[in-house]
Amino acid sequence: TLKVATEKPVEPKIEETKVETTIIPTPVKEIIEEVKEEVVEIVEEVKEEVAEIIEEIKEEIIEVKEEIKEEVEETKEGIKEIIEEVKEKTEEINAFLPEFYPAEDGKEAALCEAMKYSVMVGGKRIRPMILMETCRMFCGETEAAKPFAAALEMIHTYSLVHDHLPAMDDDDLRRGRPTTHKAFDEACAILAGDALL
């Protein structure tokens, strides 16, 4: 006969561990509280200083903006004055250019008309303006420079008249007006350009 073990299994013993709680002495607690208060004070001081710096920066930015606005306005006024001055000088040049055109009579009347048309179609007159202002700067007056200023503009116009020809750029308009070979004819435009040169 077999004997069956009837003994109960032995359970492992678990030892209980006691957690010891450390008690902070009263003086240390006071020190910690004092440190906390000091930290809070420092943080508040830093916040105030940062806020002051931000306000100063804001004020400086506002001042800079105002300065920039003033400079922009001054620049605008300066540009307006320059534009007005350029307009006046352009009108001055346009006024004396006809003095140097050949008379529109005889067989050359159509050619002279084409020359005048080509020059007076408009323009900034930068080249004669530079010459006139250079003369004004060194000589104080510009009367003697007028023929040379007119010649400069006529040479420039010649290059445009020939540039617009069908064999070149074949342009129909210049400054919103028909080019010389469209307003007259190609042969007349070629001769007008040559005559201006």
Salt bridges, closest charged atoms under 4 A:
GLU33 OE2 - LYS36 NZ 3.99
GLU44 OE2 - LYS47 NZ 3.99
GLU55 OE2 - LYS58 NZ 3.88
GLU73 OE2 - LYS76 NZ 3.97
GLU85 OE2 - LYS89 NZ 3.91
GLU92 OE1 - ARG136 NH2 3.74
GLU133 OE2 - LYS89 NZ 3.21
GLU133 OE2 - ARG136 NH2 2.90
GLU143 OE1 - LYS146 NZ 3.15
GLU153 OE2 - ARG125 NH1 2.80
ASP172 OD1 - LYS182 NZ 3.66
ASP194 OD1 - HIS162 NE2 3.58
